[in-house]
């Protein structure tokens, strides 16, 4: 194995682009047409982006799953 730890389900992805800006992306549900709905956070430091992502998940974590179920009904 490469030694990298994998993120768990629901943690999204964290990456750095070519301009050295960090991005954290979460899937927060689906639109009525089935396309995934994303929430993205950007910042200069990885720790800041992860902190914003975690704060968002703590505040809105279960809300999006409930909205997702309503769209499917």
C-alpha positions in Angstrom: 0.0 0.0 0.0 1.1 3.6 -0.6 1.0 4.7 3.0 -1.8 7.2 2.5 -4.8 7.0 4.7 -8.2 7.0 3.1 -11.1 9.2 4.1 -14.3 7.7 5.3 -17.7 8.0 3.7 -19.2 11.5 3.8 -15.9 13.2 4.4 -15.6 14.5 0.8 -12.4 15.2 -1.0 -9.5 17.6 -0.2 -7.0 18.6 -2.9 -4.7 21.4 -4.0 -5.0 22.9 -7.5 -2.2 24.2 -9.7 -2.5 27.7 -8.2 -1.8 26.3 -4.8 -5.3 26.9 -3.5 -6.8 24.1 -1.3 -10.3 22.8 -2.0 -12.6 20.7 0.0 -15.7 19.3 -1.7 -18.7 17.6 -0.2 -21.6 15.8 -1.8 -24.7 17.2 0.0 -27.5 15.5 -1.8 -29.0 15.2 -5.3 -31.1 17.4 -7.5 -34.4 16.2 -8.7 -32.8 15.1 -12.0 -30.3 12.9 -10.2 -27.2 15.0 -10.5 -25.1 15.3 -7.3 -25.3 18.5 -5.3 -21.9 19.8 -4.1 -20.7 22.3 -1.5 -17.1 23.5 -2.0 -14.7 25.3 0.4 -11.5 27.1 -0.8 -8.6 28.5 1.1 -4.8 29.1 1.2 -4.2 26.6 3.9 -5.3 23.0 4.1 -6.1 23.2 7.8 -8.4 26.2 7.2 -10.4 24.4 4.5 -10.8 21.3 6.6 -11.9 23.3 9.6 -14.6 25.1 7.4 -15.7 21.7 6.0 -16.0 20.2 9.5 -17.9 23.2 10.8 -20.4 23.0 7.9 -20.8 19.2 8.4 -21.4 19.7 12.2 -24.1 22.4 11.5 -25.8 21.0 8.4 -24.8 17.3 8.4 -28.2 15.6 8.7 -30.2 18.3 7.0 -29.1 17.4 3.5 -29.9 13.7 3.8 -33.4 14.7 4.9 -33.7 17.0 1.9 -32.4 14.3 -0.4 -35.1 11.9 0.7 -37.8 14.6 0.1 -36.6 15.0 -3.5 -36.8 11.3 -4.2 -40.3 11.0 -2.8 
